[in-house]
């Protein structure tokens, strides 16, 4: 599932709205270990463009990553 979401996020990265929508889906679907890996990957790949979106999505209470 992780690779699937990476592919989707890469394909919709042209749109802030679609990116955030798909990122929220990914966060709900992935288990903790995959979620940590996705977070690292997202910040590395999209941190310069979508820093605010990433912070908003990954800092949400439902996504508390230990």
Secondary structure, 3 states (H helix, E strand, C coil): CHHHHHHHHHHCCCCHHHHHHHHHHHHHHCCHHHHHHHHHHHHHHHHHHHHHHHHHHHCCHHHCCC
